[in-house]
C-alpha cells in the first residue's frame, strides 16, 4: 500500500489541476465576450454622439506601410501598438486598406 501512496497523490493532483485549467479557460472566454460587448456599446455611444476616437500616431505608420504594400509588417506593427491578436490585427489592417 505504501508504494501506491505517491501515485495516488500524483493522480489526485493531476485531476485537480486539469479541472482548474478548464475553469480558467471558461472564465477567460466569458470575460472576453463581456469585453467585446462593452467595446461594442462604447462604439455605439461614440457613434451616437458623433464623437470620433482620436487617431493614434502609430496608425499613420501603419498606413504608410500599407501604401508601400507591406501588409504583414503593418499587421505586426498593429499587434505591437494595440496588443491585439493576429486575427484581430489582420481584420483591422484590412479595414484600413479599404
Buried (B, 14 or more C-beta within 10 A) or exposed (E): EEEEEEEEEEEEEEEEEEEEEEEEEEEEEEEEEEEEEEEEEEEEEEEEEEEEEEEEEEBEBBBEBBEEEBBEBBBBBBBEBBEBEEEBBBBBBEEBEE
